Amino acid sequence: MSKQILMLVGDYAEDYETMVPFQFLTGLGYSVHAVCPDKKAGDSIATAIHDFEGEQTYSEKRGHNFAINYDFNAVNSADYIGLVIPGGRAPEYLRMNARVLEIVQEFDAAKKPIAAVCHGAQILAAANVLQGRTCSAYPACAAEVKLAGGHYAEIAVTEAVTDGHLVTAPAWPAHPAWMAQYVKALGASIQI
């Protein structure tokens, strides 16, 4: 079976929510294809660093450049065992891309593990895959989860929630819980 995972990214995807899962899953031996509409392998996206500094919402700073390593137009969902959707501002416009939504729907229909964090829930909502499901997200996305028929999980920023093949978390501080639950959903285990 394939050990390929697809990661949907775009400009101003949250830096940590993109880099950490990409590196973590690659380190576990998965081949992670990072793709973005209108970009090809070798192109890059700009990321954003979101932090919690005491204001009513997160602050934003320019992050790193993140290399796209696969052509978006070549994506065939059947070639992958899982999907990762980082948050940040990228989901705002990625959710308007018909092929992005189609990819999410294909993974959902096949019950392949989908990991989404923070604003990634905007893509899940737009793809209409949240009906009756429990989903965590950045609190500002709670309304979208509910409007899409989902049950918003109000959990600590360090926690994650799994509902079937859907693994979600509110923000990057949840990486340990989010990635642990996602790896389990992929059918893998880590032993020390």
N, C-alpha and C positions, 0 to 999 in steps of 0.2 A: 504494500500500500504506500501511496505517496506520503512524504513527510513535508509537503509544501503548505505554507500558510500564506494567505493573502492579507496585505495591510493596505487599507484605503486612506490616503493622506492628501493634503492640499496645503497651499500656502497658509501660514499661520496656524497650522496644527500645533497643539501644545507640545513643546520641546520634550519634556520628560515623558509624556504619554506616547510619544512616537519613538524616541531613542531607546528608552529602557525596555519596553516589550520587544522591540526589534532585536536588541542585543541579547536579552535574556533568552528568547526563543531560539535565536541563532546559536547561542552557547549550549543549548540543550540538544542541538543537532538538527533542528528544523531549518528548512530553506524558506526564508521569508521574502516574498516578493512585495516590495513597496511600490505602489502604483498611484498615479494621479492623472485625472482626465487632462488631455492635451499635453501630456509630458511623456517622454520616452526614457528608456534606460540611459543614464549618464546625465540627465537633467537634474536639477535640484529644486527643492522648495525652501522657503524661509520658514523657520519655526518661531514660535513665541513662547516666552517664559511667563507663566502665570503664577503669581504668588499670593499668599494670604497675609496681608500686612496690617489688618485691623480696620480697613474700610468696609463698606457694605458689600462689596464684591471684590473679586481678585484684581490685582494690578497686572499690567502687561508690559513686558520688555522684549526687545528683539532677541531671538534665540540664535541657534546655529543654523547653518545650511544643512539640509538632510538630502542625501543622494537617493534619487529614484533608481531602482535597479532592474525594473521590468517595464515593458510597454503596456500601458493601460488597454490599448486596443487589442492586445493579444490574450487578454484574460479569458480563460475558460473555467468557470466555477467547478466543473467536474474534476479539474486537475488538483484541487486543494482539499485539505482535510479541515481547515478552519479559517476564520476571518477575524481580523482585528481592526477596530475602528477607534482611533485616538480622538480626543476632544480638541479643544481650542476653538478658534474661529472658523477653521476650515469646514466643519459640518454645516455652517450657515449656507454656504453656496454649493457644497458637494451634494446636498439633498435636493438640489434643483436639477441635477444631472440624471436623466432617465436611465442611463446604463448603470450608474452607481446604485440606484434603487433596485434595478433588475438584479444586479449581483447579490444584493442583500436578500432579496426575495428568493433567489435560487438557493443560497445557503440555508435560509430558513426552511424552505420546502423540503430540502434534503436532510434537515435536522443536523446539520454540521455545526460544531461549536462556533458561536459568535461572541467575541469579547468587545464590549463598548465601554468607554469611560467618559465621564464628564459630559460635554456637549455632543458626544457621539450618539446619544439618545435622539438627537434631532434627526439623524439619518434613519434610525430605526422607526421613529414615528412617521416620517415621510414615506418610508417603504411599507407602511401599514402592517408591521409584524408584531406589534405590541398588544393587540386585542387580548384581554384576559390574562396578560402576563405581568409578573412582577419585575420592575426595572428600576435601578438606581441611576442617578445622573447628578450633575451639578444642580443644586436646588433651583436655579433659574429656569431649568428645563422641566421641572415638575409638571407645569401646566401642559406642556406638549405631550408628555407621557400620558397624562390623564385624558387629554383630548383625543389621543390615539387609542383610547380604550384600555390602557395599561393601568396597573396598580403601582403608583410611585412608592418606592422603598425609601423611607426617610431613615437613613443609617448614618453612623459616624463616618467622617471623611477618610478614615483608615480601614473601613470595612468594604466588603463586596457582597453581592447576592447572586445566586445561581437559580434560574428557573428553567428547568429542562436543559436545552443546549445554549441558553442565553446567559452570559456572565457579564454583569455590569457593576460599575463602581462610580462614586461621586467625583473623584479627582485623583491626581497622581499620588497623594499620600497613601492611597489604598493599594499601590502596586503589589506589596507582598501578598495580601489576601486575594486580589484580583487575578494575579498570575498563577497563584497556587490553585485557585478554583478552575481557571481556564485550562491549565495543564491536566488537571483531573478530568475535565470535560473532554479533552483530546484523547483520553484513555491512557495517559502516561502516568508514571509515578516517579518521584524522586526519593531516593533512599540515601541516608547518610550514616 
